[in-house]
Structures are given as C-alpha cells and as structure tokens.
Amino acid sequence: MDPVLQGAFAAGYERLAAWADLLDEINVFPVADADTGRNLMISLAPLHRMDASAETTVRKLLVSATGNSGNIASGFFAGFVAENPSKDIYQATRVGRDRAWQAIADPKPGTMLTVFDELLSHLENLSSDPLAATSPTLIDQLEKAVHSTSETLPALKAAGVVDSGALGMFIFMEGFFCRLAGRADVFRPITEIFRKKLRLPSDFAADNPKGYCVDAVIHVGKEFDSPLENLSQYGGSIVALQDNERLKIHIHTEQRDAVRKQLADIGELVHWSEEDMGAQAENRPSSDKPPVMHIVTDAAGSITREDAARLGMTLLDSYIIVGDKSLPETLFPPEELYALMRSGVRVTTAQASVFERHQRCQSILSRYGQALYLCVGSVYTGNYEVVAAWKRRNDPEDRLAVIDTGLASGRLGIAALATARYATRTDDAGKVIRFAETAVRNSQEYIFLDRLQYLAAGGRLSRTKGFLGDLFHMKPVISPTAEGAVKAGTVRDKDEQLKFALEKLEKGLGQDARPLIMIEYSDNRQWVENDVLGEIKSRHVSAEIILQPLSLTSGAHMGPGTWAVAFLGSTR
C-alpha cells in the first residue's frame, strides 16, 4: 500500500485512541454500555500498522470487529481498503458506505452511517485523486453531520449528546485526511468543536442493558446464501459481514445459547466471544462531582481499564505486538498472550507514537481543569520527556502536573490508585501532588519470575545467564526502581517465592494500621488466589488487599508464571 496512505490510516487510529475514553463516556445508542471507544480501537487495529496486503487487512478487519460500532466501522473500512483508495477514493468510499449500510439489519440515520453518507456526498463532485478529498471544507461537512446526530435519534436528543460512533468516525477521518494532505498535526480539541454535546446530564439514568454482546465468525463456504432473518427473534443490533467463506455476526441477545445453536447450523463456528452488557455499563464513570485533580498514569502500572473507568482515571497504553497483530496493552487478551508465549511465539512491545501521546495530552487538558500524570520511570520509557516537552509548548497555565515517578509495574499502579482515591477526598490540588510524591517514595514491589528465558529473549538479560538460571532452577526476584529493575534475591521454587514475599511484607509494613497490598498474577491466577492471597490475608488482617492482572507490558517481558506483590503503608 502507498506509504502516504499507510501514514494517514495510522494517524486516524492514533487520534481515535486519544479520545476513546470520551466516546465510552457518551455512549448512549443503541445501548448505554460505555464501550464504543474501546470497541472501535479493537476493531480498527488492523489499520494502525498496515504492512500486509489489502486482502489480508480486510480479513483481519472482519475477525477483529467487536461490538455494534466496531462491526459497522469495520464493514466500511473493509470495503474502502479493498477498493484501493489511493487510485479512486470516491469509488472506495462508495463501496465502503454501501457495505456498512447493507451489513445492518435495521440501519439508523443519526449514527456513523450519516458520517459515511456525508463523506461520499463531499467526494461525489471531486476528482478521484485522494488529495482532492482533503479540502478544508470536508472536515466542516463531517462536523455538521456529527452535530446533526443529537437531533436525529430520540435517545441522543434526550441525553443531549452526539452519537459516540459518529464522533469516533469524525475523529478518525480528521486525522486521516489531514495526514493525507500533509497538513501539520495540529487539531482543535474535540471539546471545542462539540462543546456541550459531550457530557451526559448529572441526572442521566440509562436503562441498564441486559444480555450479551456477541461476536461470532462462521465458516460458511462460497455458496452461502442462507437468510439470517431468524436471528432477529433472539435479539437486536444485528450486523452481518461476509468475506469470501467467512461470515461475521454481531448481535445483542439474552438468548446466547439459542444464537450459538442457530449459527452452528449455518456453518462451522470458528470464533465466539461474548460480553455481559450490564457489567460493562457498571464501569461508566460516576456523574458525581469530579476530583480536584484528574489522575493520569501508564497502563504499565497493572491498572485495568475497569479500574480507570471506576475511579475516573486516564491510562496511557503501550502496544503489544505478536506477529502482525498489534493492540493497546489494556485491550490485548492476556490468556492469548501467555498461551502464545508458552508456545514459543516472539512477543514485543512498543511505545505509542509521539503524535498519539501529544493527542492524549490535548484530550486530557481540554477535558479536565487540572491533571496529574504519574509517569512510568524515565529509565523505562521516554514518556516523561515527550509529555514534558508538550507541556512546555501547550500548557502556559500549568494545569498539567507531571511527575517522573521512577517506577513501573505494580509499584507505579499502587501509588496511582492510592492517589486517585485521595483526589476524591480533598479540594486542595497541592495536597494531591504531595500525597502522590509520598506514595511514590513509600511504595514497594517484588516481582517473582518463573523462567528467565523471556527476559533473555527480550534482550533484558544475557542469554547465557537466562539459560543457566533455568538450568539450575533459579528464579530471580526483581524490584522496579528509578535506576531500573534491580535484582532483589533468588529463590528456587514457588514455596520460596511466597516465603520471600511474606518476609518483605512483614519488614516493609510492620504494624501498619491500614496498608494497601496489590497482588498481581499473569496466567497463574488460580494458584495466586488460592495460595498467595490466603497466606497474606492471614498475616495482614487489617490490610486492604486487591488482586490484579499483571500489566501486559510487564508480562510480555517477564513471561507467563510471573507474579508480584506491591504494597504501600498508610500515607498521611
């Protein structure tokens, strides 16, 4: 594919990633399950690093499509990519638009379909040259299309917001066409463009969605022409996409078993995923008074997207890369990652681009009065330097405070979680910063590796040392510090790991009245929950103990079988 077009797709995706949290917050239609941004990021990930053929990209879009908005967007881009927009962008848009409309059992104007219609209308009287499509009037027209959604659909009009899927497509298209035109990567904040249409009213109470959001892929054969109308008796929001012999079905249903049987009768069921829509909706941020400082940290701190939504935090993702699959770390399935690692597949990580990190800064600063970024230690990444440089140019009022914590993994996470909680209990921003600095100093963490081979494979340990360590069944214990990960000890088995952890907790916490302890697991949750958690509870009865998945940035480098314990004493 044309490198310029590849860069345009990447810019669209990265701009979308920067505002995905906002899309989740205003997700009202078709159900208020607070996942539009997340689903679009998962679904459109194949467009982020387009180093494969158009045919392969189309197939990956079909498989990755998730949720209602994600399946519709994947349908559009599958048609758009297949028609080679670098040759005729109008034709590519027409095919994509038609495919998106035709995929939906009950299509509704006032959604992202309206954005696709407006894009096609703009291109209709232009030449087929992609650069002709990048006129400044295009963005103005797409902006008007998004504004119109708040008056088109009754649910959006009642909530006073624009459609989150339509907004997601506007954000993507603005990044895509501006990069295609070679214009500077400077954008108006979305909050400035859509202003009061980006916040649900304080008394907003959506109907709690029931049932499951199901995505399935069925191998149906080339001659498949069986009608799918029967699915409508089991649910709604049905989207159907087909590519050669594969059929992708999305449906919201309370009868998942009946749906599964129906699909199995059509052909071979090769993929099935389901998510409880009610549980997802519970992660919608509270509409109560926001904290005096919005807390930002890196997902490398073993904080989940659910934690962040519940506490009103922002997480900055790195990317997990396995073969030709690349996803933000909080969206990559952990069970898939660890299974691949155990089978010998090479896994790498990558920082978000400077452009994406700058876009995240703009998003944060435009949405919150004051924010505090507890940054992963600069010895581990370049995040601190990137954000500090952006702040010098774009934050004259000093509303974004940035702390180079020197930390990573659960030690960063436990300090950030404690600070986010504290920020809801004070009206003094200075106290929040001082609390964070104290939490950073006082936090501790010990990480227990099962095998050294993964550190060696990632270049963080010489292969000779890794081989010898595994040969003699030596399991290192490491601790993240401002100087990097340091070796804190060596043990031989799980029993010695647990003994080491208990000794460090006893020494580090002593008689602390109310410590916070975070226990992290990789693919060994059952053992950690049954053996480690019980032992720690019995010795620290007054502690608050939380069980967390190890961040995938850490897991990708340290491997399956890793677990850790981070802790923080009472911080006053």
NUVO-973882 format. One record per residue (C-alpha): x negated, y negated, z; residue number from 1. Coordinates in nm, 3 decimals. Layout:
N
        px        py        pz   seq
         X         Y         Z   NUM
...
//
This chain:
572
        px        py        pz   seq
     0.000     0.000     0.000     1
    -0.104    -0.358    -0.063     2
    -0.319    -0.472     0.236     3
    -0.134    -0.806     0.248     4
     0.196    -0.621     0.280     5
     0.047    -0.395     0.548     6
    -0.057    -0.702     0.747     7
     0.291    -0.851     0.709     8
     0.455    -0.535     0.849     9
     0.210    -0.535     1.141    10
     0.286    -0.900     1.219    11
     0.660    -0.834     1.212    12
     0.626    -0.540     1.450    13
     0.395    -0.722     1.691    14
     0.621    -1.025     1.706    15
     0.915    -0.793     1.775    16
     0.718    -0.623     2.055    17
     0.655    -0.959     2.223    18
     1.028    -1.031     2.256    19
     1.161    -0.676     2.306    20
     1.238    -0.733     2.676    21
     1.467    -1.022     2.584    22
     1.653    -0.803     2.334    23
     1.714    -0.548     2.610    24
     1.849    -0.817     2.842    25
     2.116    -0.943     2.599    26
     2.210    -0.601     2.456    27
     2.593    -0.603     2.466    28
     2.714    -0.438     2.144    29
     2.807    -0.158     2.069    30
     2.742    -0.061     2.433    31
     2.564    -0.259     2.700    32
     2.289    -0.005     2.769    33
     1.998    -0.253     2.771    34
     1.774    -0.071     2.523    35
     1.781    -0.250     2.186    36
     1.425    -0.385     2.208    37
     1.288    -0.053     2.327    38
     1.467     0.143     2.053    39
     1.351    -0.092     1.777    40
     0.989    -0.062     1.892    41
     1.005     0.318     1.888    42
     1.193     0.333     1.558    43
     0.977     0.088     1.362    44
     0.641     0.202     1.498    45
     0.554     0.367     1.162    46
     0.543     0.015     1.012    47
     0.279    -0.105     1.259    48
    -0.013     0.087     1.113    49
     0.086     0.175     0.758    50
    -0.210     0.380     0.644    51
    -0.001     0.653     0.478    52
     0.194     0.683     0.154    53
     0.539     0.530     0.116    54
     0.690     0.880     0.116    55
     0.520     0.967     0.445    56
     0.625     0.637     0.603    57
     0.988     0.696     0.502    58
     0.979     1.043     0.659    59
     0.826     0.906     0.980    60
     1.090     0.633     1.000    61
     1.364     0.894     0.982    62
     1.209     1.106     1.258    63
     1.125     0.815     1.488    64
     1.462     0.637     1.454    65
     1.611     0.601     1.802    66
     1.939     0.452     1.921    67
     2.205     0.271     1.724    68
     1.999    -0.035     1.629    69
     1.686     0.170     1.565    70
     1.859     0.406     1.322    71
     2.019     0.123     1.126    72
     1.689    -0.069     1.107    73
     1.504     0.249     1.005    74
     1.759     0.303     0.728    75
     1.694    -0.045     0.592    76
     1.316    -0.018     0.604    77
     1.315     0.336     0.461    78
     1.486     0.201     0.150    79
     1.274    -0.116     0.150    80
     0.942     0.072     0.169    81
     1.044     0.343    -0.081    82
     1.117     0.080    -0.348    83
     0.771    -0.082    -0.314    84
     0.845    -0.445    -0.218    85
     0.505    -0.555    -0.346    86
     0.642    -0.510    -0.702    87
     1.005    -0.622    -0.668    88
     1.110    -0.750    -0.329    89
     1.468    -0.819    -0.432    90
     1.521    -0.461    -0.551    91
     1.358    -0.326    -0.234    92
     1.584    -0.542    -0.018    93
     1.895    -0.441    -0.211    94
     1.819    -0.071    -0.172    95
     1.739    -0.117     0.198    96
     2.054    -0.323     0.261    97
     2.275    -0.070     0.082    98
     2.119     0.221     0.266    99
     2.177     0.054     0.605   100
     2.544    -0.019     0.529   101
     2.610     0.329     0.391   102
     2.449     0.503     0.688   103
     2.703     0.371     0.938   104
     3.036     0.545     0.987   105
     3.204     0.222     1.099   106
     2.987    -0.076     0.986   107
     3.050    -0.412     1.151   108
     2.957    -0.762     1.029   109
     2.805    -0.971     1.305   110
     2.519    -0.726     1.359   111
     2.181    -0.682     1.192   112
     2.378    -0.594     0.877   113
     2.459    -0.966     0.849   114
     2.086    -1.047     0.855   115
     2.021    -0.795     0.576   116
     2.305    -0.946     0.373   117
     2.168    -1.297     0.416   118
     1.818    -1.186     0.319   119
     1.950    -1.028    -0.001   120
     2.156    -1.337    -0.079   121
     1.848    -1.558    -0.045   122
     1.643    -1.338    -0.276   123
     1.909    -1.296    -0.541   124
     1.826    -1.613    -0.737   125
     1.448    -1.588    -0.698   126
     1.190    -1.402    -0.900   127
     1.090    -1.051    -0.796   128
     0.749    -1.179    -0.673   129
     0.724    -1.117    -0.295   130
     0.561    -1.456    -0.240   131
     0.866    -1.627    -0.389   132
     1.065    -1.490    -0.099   133
     0.856    -1.673     0.159   134
     1.009    -2.017     0.111   135
     1.075    -2.203     0.439   136
     1.449    -2.204     0.368   137
     1.459    -1.826     0.414   138
     1.397    -1.846     0.788   139
     1.660    -2.119     0.820   140
     1.917    -1.896     0.649   141
     1.833    -1.594     0.864   142
     1.854    -1.814     1.174   143
     2.207    -1.921     1.078   144
     2.302    -1.557     1.023   145
     2.195    -1.467     1.377   146
     2.382    -1.768     1.523   147
     2.698    -1.652     1.346   148
     2.699    -1.316     1.524   149
     2.803    -1.478     1.853   150
     3.127    -1.590     1.686   151
     3.190    -1.279     1.474   152
     3.212    -0.998     1.728   153
     3.455    -1.043     2.022   154
     3.219    -0.871     2.267   155
     2.940    -1.115     2.184   156
     3.169    -1.417     2.193   157
     3.291    -1.318     2.540   158
     2.932    -1.274     2.662   159
     2.808    -1.594     2.494   160
     2.507    -1.431     2.331   161
     2.389    -1.344     1.981   162
     2.363    -0.983     1.871   163
     2.039    -0.832     2.002   164
     1.986    -0.615     1.693   165
     2.035    -0.911     1.459   166
     1.795    -1.116     1.669   167
     1.541    -0.835     1.656   168
     1.554    -0.831     1.277   169
     1.518    -1.210     1.264   170
     1.207    -1.192     1.484   171
     1.059    -0.915     1.267   172
     1.140    -1.091     0.939   173
     0.998    -1.423     1.057   174
     0.667    -1.258     1.142   175
     0.672    -1.053     0.822   176
     0.741    -1.337     0.577   177
     0.516    -1.592     0.747   178
     0.222    -1.349     0.732   179
     0.310    -1.261     0.372   180
     0.293    -1.633     0.283   181
    -0.039    -1.673     0.461   182
     0.101    -1.937     0.695   183
    -0.054    -1.987     1.037   184
     0.071    -1.753     1.309   185
     0.246    -2.035     1.493   186
     0.613    -1.985     1.567   187
     0.881    -2.173     1.754   188
     0.977    -1.987     2.071   189
     1.295    -1.785     2.024   190
     1.435    -1.962     2.331   191
     1.403    -2.293     2.149   192
     1.583    -2.165     1.839   193
     1.879    -1.992     2.005   194
     1.881    -2.176     2.340   195
     2.198    -2.099     2.540   196
     2.284    -1.788     2.339   197
     2.013    -1.578     2.505   198
     2.142    -1.546     2.860   199
     2.437    -1.349     2.988   200
     2.662    -1.537     3.232   201
     2.598    -1.473     3.601   202
     2.938    -1.304     3.635   203
     2.887    -1.080     3.332   204
     3.007    -0.729     3.407   205
     2.991    -0.488     3.115   206
     3.183    -0.165     3.116   207
     2.942     0.098     3.240   208
     2.870     0.310     2.930   209
     2.944     0.679     2.966   210
     2.794     0.975     2.793   211
     2.478     1.024     2.595   212
     2.294     0.855     2.313   213
     2.196     1.149     2.092   214
     1.943     1.154     1.808   215
     1.902     1.474     1.608   216
     1.724     1.586     1.293   217
     1.867     1.877     1.093   218
     1.706     2.064     0.804   219
     1.993     2.092     0.558   220
     1.846     2.181     0.219   221
     1.852     1.980    -0.102   222
     2.211     2.068    -0.195   223
     2.366     1.945     0.129   224
     2.694     1.767     0.074   225
     2.896     1.873     0.378   226
     3.114     1.591     0.515   227
     3.031     1.462     0.862   228
     3.374     1.320     0.945   229
     3.425     1.592     1.204   230
     3.164     1.428     1.426   231
     3.390     1.128     1.486   232
     3.614     1.339     1.710   233
     3.322     1.377     1.951   234
     3.205     1.016     1.979   235
     3.123     0.686     1.810   236
     2.838     0.465     1.685   237
     2.759     0.735     1.426   238
     2.466     0.671     1.192   239
     2.355     0.927     0.933   240
     2.030     0.901     0.734   241
     1.903     1.156     0.483   242
     1.562     1.201     0.327   243
     1.523     1.499     0.094   244
     1.608     1.805     0.303   245
     1.628     1.631     0.640   246
     1.935     1.470     0.788   247
     1.912     1.232     1.085   248
     2.223     1.189     1.302   249
     2.278     0.935     1.579   250
     2.592     0.942     1.796   251
     2.721     0.818     2.132   252
     2.909     1.107     2.291   253
     3.038     1.255     2.614   254
     3.051     1.597     2.446   255
     2.687     1.665     2.372   256
     2.726     2.045     2.368   257
     3.004     2.027     2.110   258
     2.795     1.789     1.898   259
     2.495     2.019     1.918   260
     2.703     2.316     1.805   261
     2.853     2.115     1.519   262
     2.509     2.009     1.396   263
     2.368     2.361     1.430   264
     2.646     2.478     1.198   265
     2.530     2.227     0.935   266
     2.168     2.343     0.924   267
     1.854     2.413     1.126   268
     1.827     2.178     1.424   269
     1.460     2.070     1.429   270
     1.479     1.779     1.675   271
     1.717     1.685     1.955   272
     1.692     1.403     2.207   273
     1.950     1.264     2.444   274
     1.956     0.976     2.690   275
     2.209     0.901     2.961   276
     2.351     0.560     2.863   277
     2.480     0.489     3.212   278
     2.138     0.546     3.366   279
     1.980     0.315     3.108   280
     2.232     0.040     3.183   281
     2.140     0.053     3.552   282
     1.795    -0.082     3.461   283
     1.942    -0.409     3.339   284
     1.778    -0.691     3.541   285
     1.991    -0.840     3.816   286
     2.164    -1.168     3.739   287
     2.078    -1.296     4.088   288
     1.851    -1.594     4.140   289
     1.517    -1.526     3.966   290
     1.200    -1.519     4.178   291
     0.993    -1.834     4.217   292
     0.722    -1.671     4.005   293
     0.768    -1.417     3.731   294
     0.514    -1.136     3.771   295
     0.328    -1.002     3.469   296
     0.082    -0.714     3.466   297
    -0.061    -0.448     3.236   298
     0.117    -0.118     3.185   299
    -0.220     0.042     3.265   300
    -0.120    -0.007     3.629   301
     0.108     0.300     3.640   302
     0.425     0.091     3.644   303
     0.710     0.220     3.430   304
     0.946     0.022     3.208   305
     1.224     0.112     3.451   306
     1.027    -0.036     3.743   307
     0.964    -0.353     3.546   308
     1.331    -0.392     3.448   309
     1.450    -0.336     3.802   310
     1.205    -0.586     3.952   311
     1.222    -0.837     3.667   312
     0.854    -0.795     3.574   313
     0.684    -0.805     3.234   314
     0.448    -0.525     3.128   315
     0.181    -0.569     2.862   316
     0.123    -0.246     2.670   317
    -0.181    -0.089     2.516   318
    -0.128     0.163     2.235   319
    -0.167     0.540     2.245   320
    -0.289     0.683     1.914   321
    -0.263     1.051     1.823   322
    -0.336     1.128     1.459   323
    -0.114     0.899     1.253   324
     0.122     0.830     1.546   325
     0.077     0.508     1.742   326
     0.312     0.383     2.015   327
     0.301     0.141     2.308   328
     0.195     0.343     2.610   329
     0.522     0.297     2.802   330
     0.712     0.446     2.506   331
     0.491     0.746     2.426   332
     0.641     1.068     2.572   333
     0.397     1.185     2.844   334
     0.485     1.552     2.803   335
     0.398     1.531     2.433   336
     0.069     1.354     2.501   337
    -0.056     1.602     2.760   338
     0.051     1.905     2.556   339
    -0.144     1.772     2.259   340
    -0.449     1.705     2.475   341
    -0.443     2.056     2.618   342
    -0.429     2.195     2.264   343
    -0.745     2.003     2.174   344
    -0.596     1.714     1.975   345
    -0.801     1.396     2.000   346
    -0.627     1.103     2.168   347
    -0.746     0.742     2.162   348
    -0.620     0.410     2.295   349
    -0.622     0.060     2.150   350
    -0.553    -0.286     2.283   351
    -0.268    -0.488     2.138   352
    -0.391    -0.733     1.876   353
    -0.483    -1.086     1.979   354
    -0.180    -1.206     1.782   355
     0.054    -0.979     1.980   356
    -0.097    -1.085     2.312   357
    -0.058    -1.451     2.216   358
     0.305    -1.387     2.124   359
     0.364    -1.223     2.462   360
     0.221    -1.529     2.635   361
     0.454    -1.756     2.439   362
     0.751    -1.536     2.523   363
     0.670    -1.537     2.896   364
     0.603    -1.908     2.923   365
     0.916    -2.004     2.727   366
     1.146    -1.785     2.938   367
     1.020    -1.843     3.292   368
     0.944    -2.157     3.490   369
     0.625    -2.017     3.644   370
     0.450    -1.686     3.591   371
     0.160    -1.497     3.746   372
    -0.038    -1.250     3.536   373
    -0.222    -0.987     3.740   374
    -0.460    -0.881     3.468   375
    -0.637    -0.548     3.442   376
    -1.005    -0.598     3.524   377
    -1.209    -0.764     3.251   378
    -1.464    -0.484     3.281   379
    -1.199    -0.254     3.129   380
    -1.038    -0.473     2.860   381
    -1.062    -0.816     2.701   382
    -0.711    -0.916     2.813   383
    -0.826    -1.176     3.064   384
    -1.041    -1.365     2.811   385
    -0.764    -1.359     2.547   386
    -0.495    -1.490     2.782   387
    -0.723    -1.745     2.948   388
    -0.816    -1.886     2.606   389
    -0.448    -1.906     2.504   390
    -0.363    -2.077     2.833   391
    -0.625    -2.349     2.781   392
    -0.466    -2.444     2.448   393
    -0.098    -2.395     2.528   394
    -0.033    -2.444     2.900   395
    -0.102    -2.808     2.988   396
     0.140    -2.793     3.282   397
    -0.042    -2.495     3.433   398
     0.270    -2.281     3.460   399
     0.093    -1.950     3.387   400
    -0.148    -1.842     3.660   401
    -0.394    -1.569     3.559   402
    -0.593    -1.350     3.799   403
    -0.869    -1.119     3.681   404
    -0.796    -0.850     3.939   405
    -1.094    -0.632     3.855   406
    -0.855    -0.339     3.895   407
    -0.694    -0.071     3.680   408
    -0.463     0.227     3.714   409
    -0.256     0.263     4.032   410
    -0.469     0.019     4.226   411
    -0.355    -0.256     3.990   412
     0.000    -0.121     3.993   413
     0.045    -0.113     4.368   414
    -0.084    -0.470     4.404   415
     0.151    -0.589     4.128   416
     0.454    -0.406     4.269   417
     0.397    -0.549     4.616   418
     0.356    -0.898     4.470   419
     0.675    -0.869     4.261   420
     0.869    -0.775     4.573   421
     0.716    -1.058     4.773   422
     0.802    -1.310     4.498   423
     1.172    -1.245     4.562   424
     1.135    -1.337     4.931   425
     0.976    -1.681     4.910   426
     1.030    -2.015     4.737   427
     0.661    -2.105     4.754   428
     0.467    -2.021     4.436   429
     0.136    -2.084     4.611   430
     0.219    -1.818     4.868   431
     0.288    -1.567     4.591   432
    -0.058    -1.627     4.443   433
    -0.225    -1.596     4.782   434
    -0.031    -1.277     4.855   435
    -0.142    -1.133     4.522   436
    -0.508    -1.216     4.591   437
    -0.484    -1.043     4.929   438
    -0.311    -0.739     4.780   439
    -0.581    -0.711     4.513   440
    -0.856    -0.717     4.776   441
    -0.689    -0.473     5.013   442
    -0.562    -0.211     4.766   443
    -0.750     0.117     4.723   444
    -0.718     0.413     4.489   445
    -0.876     0.755     4.443   446
    -0.825     0.943     4.117   447
    -0.871     1.320     4.105   448
    -0.970     1.469     3.770   449
    -0.905     1.831     3.679   450
    -1.151     1.851     3.390   451
    -1.443     1.631     3.286   452
    -1.409     1.716     2.917   453
    -1.157     1.437     2.850   454
    -1.381     1.164     2.989   455
    -1.665     1.308     2.785   456
    -1.452     1.322     2.469   457
    -1.359     0.957     2.516   458
    -1.722     0.852     2.547   459
    -1.692     0.764     2.916   460
    -1.921     1.045     3.028   461
    -2.208     1.219     2.856   462
    -2.101     1.549     2.701   463
    -2.379     1.729     2.887   464
    -2.253     1.610     3.225   465
    -1.898     1.694     3.126   466
    -1.996     2.046     3.022   467
    -2.199     2.113     3.335   468
    -1.927     1.975     3.561   469
    -1.665     2.205     3.414   470
    -1.908     2.498     3.409   471
    -1.966     2.469     3.783   472
    -1.601     2.381     3.856   473
    -1.691     2.037     3.984   474
    -1.403     1.791     3.996   475
    -1.506     1.428     4.035   476
    -1.316     1.171     4.235   477
    -1.332     0.820     4.094   478
    -1.214     0.480     4.209   479
    -1.148     0.169     3.991   480
    -1.345    -0.140     4.093   481
    -1.437    -0.476     3.941   482
    -1.763    -0.317     3.824   483
    -1.585    -0.029     3.655   484
    -1.476     0.317     3.763   485
    -1.719     0.445     4.026   486
    -1.770     0.798     4.148   487
    -1.631     0.833     4.499   488
    -1.703     1.200     4.553   489
    -1.698     1.552     4.411   490
    -1.478     1.845     4.507   491
    -1.430     2.199     4.378   492
    -1.055     2.266     4.376   493
    -0.710     2.127     4.449   494
    -0.731     2.204     4.819   495
    -1.045     1.995     4.850   496
    -0.884     1.718     4.643   497
    -0.593     1.699     4.885   498
    -0.823     1.709     5.188   499
    -1.030     1.424     5.040   500
    -0.715     1.217     4.977   501
    -0.583     1.269     5.330   502
    -0.917     1.165     5.481   503
    -0.930     0.845     5.272   504
    -0.571     0.757     5.364   505
    -0.642     0.809     5.731   506
    -0.953     0.597     5.719   507
    -0.806     0.326     5.497   508
    -0.470     0.286     5.673   509
    -0.538     0.387     6.030   510
    -0.239     0.287     6.244   511
    -0.089     0.051     5.986   512
     0.277    -0.007     6.070   513
     0.425    -0.005     5.720   514
     0.181     0.084     5.444   515
     0.275     0.132     5.078   516
     0.145     0.450     4.916   517
     0.169     0.537     4.546   518
     0.112     0.898     4.439   519
     0.054     0.940     4.064   520
     0.087     1.253     3.854   521
     0.008     1.350     3.493   522
     0.157     1.680     3.375   523
     0.147     1.825     3.725   524
     0.446     1.658     3.889   525
     0.579     1.978     4.048   526
     0.254     2.051     4.234   527
     0.202     1.686     4.332   528
     0.560     1.656     4.457   529
     0.565     1.987     4.642   530
     0.214     1.993     4.791   531
     0.066     1.642     4.796   532
     0.376     1.438     4.876   533
     0.478     1.661     5.165   534
     0.136     1.653     5.329   535
     0.109     1.274     5.304   536
     0.463     1.223     5.436   537
     0.394     1.437     5.739   538
     0.089     1.227     5.832   539
     0.223     0.880     5.745   540
     0.583     0.889     5.863   541
     0.625     0.510     5.863   542
     0.485     0.463     5.513   543
     0.685     0.383     5.204   544
     0.575     0.644     4.953   545
     0.656     0.620     4.583   546
     0.595     0.889     4.322   547
     0.487     0.752     3.985   548
     0.368     0.887     3.649   549
     0.003     0.803     3.586   550
    -0.027     0.530     3.324   551
    -0.090     0.684     2.983   552
    -0.392     0.461     2.930   553
    -0.546     0.640     3.229   554
    -0.401     0.976     3.130   555
    -0.539     0.953     2.777   556
    -0.892     0.908     2.912   557
    -0.876     1.135     3.218   558
    -0.662     1.413     3.081   559
    -0.389     1.649     3.197   560
    -0.415     1.779     3.553   561
    -0.524     1.436     3.682   562
    -0.351     1.288     3.984   563
    -0.420     0.992     4.210   564
    -0.328     0.816     4.531   565
    -0.325     0.436     4.566   566
    -0.243     0.257     4.889   567
    -0.201    -0.085     5.041   568
    -0.169    -0.174     5.407   569
     0.084    -0.421     5.541   570
     0.000    -0.753     5.372   571
     0.084    -1.074     5.554   572
//
